[in-house]
Amino acid sequence: MMRLLSLLFILGLLSPLAAQNNTSIYDHFLPGQSYLLMADKVNLRQQPSLQAKVLQRAPIGSAVEIISKSDKQLRLKGITAPWYLVLYKGQKAFVWGGLLALGQESLQDGRQLLYGYERMEVRKEGQIESRQFWLGLRLVQNNKELQHLSIKAMGNLQTSLSFRLDDHRGLEQLEHIIEFSFSDGYCGGTNGMQTVFLQKQRLYALPPLYSGSDLPVFQHQYFVYPKEHQKSANLLIFKNESGEYDDATGQPQYDQQSSTDFLWNGRVLLPLKP
């Protein structure tokens, strides 16, 4: 079983160089749609080149409208993305696609959450060379950054990435729960979640959750919140389950089911003694 689980994690959590292809999530910004800049003082240039004249500088959170995608690409900090011709304050200019937020969420008080990939690092473990991508989450208000959080991403730029903003789910001293879900969409591929707590102007990253299967083996990690367990309002329960699906019935047969309690004190998660 442990060998199978080890194989599952090698297949799903590492992002081998050989698995990369020529398309990425940054190829899909649509003409006629507006997107937000997730960096500050972004240079908007006359041509799709770092040597081209700067026409304007735009602050973080500024909206630009996509006109078209350039054939030229640029690689910065391990991230490859095309240049885009955009419209900003009535002027046409080029911006590198890696500076566009992949998604954003507006809060009731005017704050914005912006996210996108920031960099890629090459790692080597024995003979296996893999890429570690980092996701950036930025809390912005009135075109000023309030806080920036770097998160280890799962998979690569072809891995499906989804974002969810929820309420506090019963945890006191917490505004919102943010969840990033990563999935390759196939058995043995990347499948996991990164959870972030938002409290006023502070972002706090929880330990990542890994789930997936390489049939018949499965691994499932998740949090249970106060709205679900109906216990203490500050109690967060971490569940870790693994095993195999029975060939005859299809039902899970567990070889591990563990539970760890944590206390949220408004600033950090503290493990509770059994």
N, C-alpha and C positions, 0 to 999 in steps of 0.2 A: 504493500500500500504506500509506504513512504517513497519508494522509487517512482511510483505512478504520480504521486502528488508533486514530487520534485520535477518530473517531466512536465506536468501541468504548469508549474510556475515558470519554468524555463521557456515554454512555448508562449505563455500568455503575458508575462511581465517584462520580458526583455524585448527589445525592438531591434532585431538583427539588421545589419546594413543591407544584406541581400534582399530583405523584404520591402525595401523602399522602391517606389516607382516615380514617374516623372510628374504626377499630378499631386496637388495638395489642397488643403482646405482654403488656401489663399488664392486659388485660381477661380473662385466662384462668387466674387462680388459682382452684382448685377447692374448693368447700365440702367440709368433712370432712378436707381435707389440711392438713398442717403445712408452713410455710415459715419461713425464717430472715430476721431483720432484718439488713440490710447497712449500717446506720448506727448510731452510738452515741447513747445517751440519747434513744431514740425516744419521742416523746410519744404515749401511747395515750389517746384522748379520748372524752368522753361522747357527742358527736355528730360527724357528718362535716363538721367545720369547724375552721379554724385558731383561731377565737374560742371554741371549746367548751372546757369544763373538762378539764384533764389529770387522768386517773385514776391512771395509773402511768407510769413511765419505764423503758424496757427497754434493756439494753446490747446491743451488736453481737453477732450470733450467736445471739440468743434465738429460740426457736421459738414461733410463734403458729399457732393453728388457725383456718382460715377458716370462718366461719359463713355469711356471705352477702356479696354485692357490692352496694354502694350505687349509687343512680342518680346521685349527686353526684360530680362530678369536680373535680380541682384541677390547675392548671398551675404547676409550679415549675421554674425554670431551663430552660425550654423543653420540659419533659417533662410530658405530660398523662396522668394515671392516675386511676382511680376510688378512692374510699374503700372499705375493707372492714371489715365487722364481724368481729372476731376474738375468740378466747378465749385469755387469757394469765394463767397462775397462778390459774385458776378464776374470773376476772373478764372480763366482756364489755366490749369497747371498740372504738373505731374507729381504724384506722391508714391512712395514705395508701399506696396501692399502689406508688408509686415508691420506697418504703423497703424493699420486700420483695425479697430476692435472687431473681434469675431462675433461679439454679442454684447448687449447692454441691457440693463434694467433700471428704470427710474423709480425712486422711492417717493413717498408722499411729501416729504419735506424738500424735494428738489435735488437731493443727492442722487448720484448715478453710480452704478457698478459697471465697470468695463472690464472685459477680459480678452486675452489673446496670448499666443505663444511669444516668449521673450528670447529664448536661446536654446541651443542644443549642445550637449557635451558628449564626446565619444568616450565610451568606457570599454575596458578590455578585461575580461575575466577568463584567464587561461587562453584558449584559442578562439574564444567567442568574443567578437567585437560588436558592441551594441551602442545605440544612441539613447541618451537620456534627454528628453525635452522638458523644458520648464515653462509653466503657464503663469502668466501674470494677472493678478486681480487688483484693480485700482478703484478706490473709493474717491469720487470726484464731486465737487460742488462749485458752481459758478466758475468753471474752467480752472479750478485749482485742485490739486491732488491733496486729499486728506490722509490717506494711507495707501501703501502699496505692499502686496503680499506675493511672494514667489512660491509656487507650488510645483512639486515634482509631478509631471504628467505621466500617464500610462500610455504605452503604445507609441505611435508615431503620427505624422501629419495626415495619414490616411485613416487613422482610427476615428470612429465616430465620437464626437464630443457633444454632450448636451448639458444644459444649465437649468437649474431649478431654484427659484427663490420661494421660501416658505415662511410661515410665522415661527414662533419660538417653540411650538409643539409641547407647551406646558413647562418649559424650563424658565425659571425666574431670572431676572436680570439679563435678559437676552431679547434682542429685537427680531432678528431673522436668522434662519438657517439656510445656507447656500450649499447646493450639491452639484458637483461636476461628475458626470457619468461618462466613462470611457468604454467603448465596445468595438471589437473587430467584427462582431456579428457571425462568428463561426466557432465551432467546437474547438477548444484548445487555444483560442485567440485571447487577446486582451479583454478583460471584463472587470471593471472595478469602479470605485467611487472615492472622491475626495470631498470631505465635508468641511465647511468653514462657518464659524459663528460670527455674526455681526452684532456688536454692541456699541451704539453711538458712533464714535469715530475709530473704532478698533476692530480689526479682523484677526480671527484666531483660527488656525488650521488644526483640525483633529487628525489623528493617525489615519492613514488610508485604509480603505476596505477592499479586500480582494475576493472576487467570486468568479465562478466559472466551472466548466466541466470539460473533461476529455474522456468521454464515455468509456466505461461506466463510472469513472471517478468524478467526484464533485467536491467543491470547496465553496463555502458560503459564510461571509462575514457581514454583520449588520449591527446597527444601534437600535435599542428600544427606548423610546422617549416617554416622559411622564404621561402624555395623553393616551399612551397605549398601556403602560403597566399600572397606572393609577396608584402609584406609591408616592414617595417624596417628590416634591416639585423641582428639586435640584438633582435628582438621581438620573444618570444616564447609564444604561446597561449595554455592554458590548457582548455580542454573541459570536461564537466561532464554531462552525459545524463542518464536518467532512465525512466522506464515506464513499459507498458505491451504490448504484441503483441495481436492484435485483433483476436478473434477466427475465425471470418468469412473470413477476408481478409489476415491475417498473417502479416499485416503491423504494424510497431511500433506506439504506441500511447504514446506520451511523457507526463510525469507529471513533469519533471524537465529537463531543458536545460540551463546550465550556462557556462559562459566563463570568464576566468581570464587571464589578460596579464602580462607577466613577461619580464624584461629586463636582458639580459645576458651581463655583463660588462667585461667578460674575467676571472672573478674570482668566482663570485656568481650570483645567480638569484635574482633579486629584483622585488617585486610586484609593479605594476603600479597602481596608483589611477584611478578609473573609470572617 
